[in-house]
């Protein structure tokens, strides 16, 4: 074994071996030929360059070996999913026999099979032959489906492929040996002549995509190296000049070029991953008390104020709970009581009455024309409308009489109410999918088509994990075939396997367990989990609260706690959401339950939005959305790194996108440090490995606090002091000189 190989093996002797993943069965049709005409060994002077070896089947190796590519389609069936322009990592094992050096690139190919970009890979673990690169497919866009130029976005969506390309790095191998031979004066002439021939051959390599000036540089260097009148050191220097090194990085000579099997990626539209959600109940927007103290409910017209607020705070999507007629039978009263009072509006999740079902606007909110007008105004403000789709019925829903076989009955013949023991939902009948799933699918497709035509672009689906995954797979496929711009959010707090299956079925985003991840230990485990391999399939969206969730942390930590959770949600995930009332610190729990007392699901809320200014949370939400919009580092599920901090109440992390992927030509780095204690101040040293993130360890790192406007100089170890009555967090961006 060569000394170099022995050294690498020793360094990695305790490293767990990577498993070789089964290659995709899909064979590339892209043909390549050697940069030099084929010749027999007898006709070649010196060492022959590695030839291209055609692969007759997907399980054959090329001249260069390529294995264990990540990410890869699950079982070869479900491709990784990324938003258009979202940066993500690609890794592979790329190697060649012996001590010869290999190189690798990622070839990005559009749905028509054309290469649109090559990205150089870096060998990050020589002992394991592991190569990595950050890649993006297409460019980030904020265009909405109704925008005039959206066709430009639409053309870039669909199934793309990446191909790992490995090659013999003849230049690097030659240079390594030649430098040693010149230094020790061993067989120098042969070494330099080989280098001259190599540079000349490189200048003629079509695959290297050289400009005329590039070719002149190489030929000039080749001529200098062949000049025996010069000192060997000067001849060698011609091949190691900066301009040659640059060409090696950007336009290398790729001998023995070998391709992996194509890896599939599903590229989805803007807001499929990077989104800011805002939820409100239309019946509470504009609600007020009349002269007798009775609540006058809001409607779709008064709800325009909610759209204005969401837009002013910088949100992208407004999410509405069901807006359909509400049943009367077993209608729930305040705080989920079993008996409703005469003025109790009922839960909007008890869907359906004699006025209609899932295809009808509740007359108390307005008409279908009012809803279309509501959507039009949202679009004018740059907001998408997401509508809750809860596939369940009140006892009064038209389906109960029209399709009695769609409901499960008890042995006594009565319909079974929905329940999750010990919880019971006496105002809801669950759908039984075993009798006529095809019929239910067609009805759901019809209803979704109706709302999409009215202006809805996203469906937030209630409890999809309690329905067959195949049902959603069929429905989403049918809906997106007709309306490919439609997105789906799963409200599925359930087991990991079901969450993953729903993402395979077509759910673009998902609720998750973020509300219950509150300690430093929990967050340092959960943030990388969300922003890692899982992020290629399950796009977790972070909501501090929902109408169903109000944690003890928010109950007990007041304004500071709300600020902390907002920063963690907005910076910790590309997708986040706020349930309105958060700005007013609505944090009183219903005794014995992790939900608000006087829950808006069962009553109409009259809010005084004039009080929002005294808490500062609305201003914070606006700042967080501005930071997210301005900084590309916030747009990826694959670029978060936990930073070391020595206080158990301070969590810190960094997001970074390299210059070539930001769209601005400058690298973007965001550093977040948060004090999790809503009552006491804490101090900590936050450590950054500057070199790991591309910063000069000998120069101060200039950072700007996007929340306060203050500027600091950071280094490897940084003192942080955060107090709940002042700054609960730093959101720092690196300022380039």
Buried (B, 14 or more C-beta within 10 A) or exposed (E): EEEEEEEBEEEBEEEEEBEEBEBBEBBBEBEBEBBBEEEEEEEEEEEBBBBBBEBEEBEEEBBBBBBBBBBBBBEBEBBBBBBBBBBBBBBBBBBBEEEBBBBBBBBBBBEEEEEEBBBBBEBEBBBBBBBBBBBBBBEBBEBBBBBEEBEEBBEBBBEBBBBBBBBBBBBBBBBBBBBEBBEEEEEBEEBBBBBBBBBBBBBBBEBBEBEEEBBEBBBBBBEBBBEEEBEBEEBBBBBBBEEBEEBBEEBBBBBBBBBBBBBBBBBBBBBBBBBBBBBBBBBBBBBEEEEEEEBEBBBBBBBBBBBEBBBEBBBBBBBBBBBBBBBBBBBBBBBBEEEBEEEBBBBBBBBBBEBBBBBBBBEBBBEBEBBBBBBBBBBEBEBBBBBBBBBBBBBBBBBBEEBEEBBBEEEEEEBEBBEEEEEEBBBBBBBBBEBBBEEBBBBBBEBBBBBBEBBBBBBBBBBBBBBEBEBBBBBBEBBBEEBEBBBBBBBBBBEEEBBBBBBBBBBBBBBBBBBBBBEBEBBBEBBBBBBBBBBBBBBBBBBBBBBBBBBEBBBEBBBBBBBBBBBBBBBBBBBBBBBBBBBBBBBEBBEEEBBBBEBBBBBBBBBEBEEBEEBBBBBBBBBBBEBBBEBBBBBBBBBBBBBEBEBEBBBBBBBBBBEBBBBEEEBBBBBBBBBBBBEEBBBBBBBBEBEEBEBEEEEEBBBBBBBEEEEBEBBBEBEBBBBBEEBBBBBBBBEEE
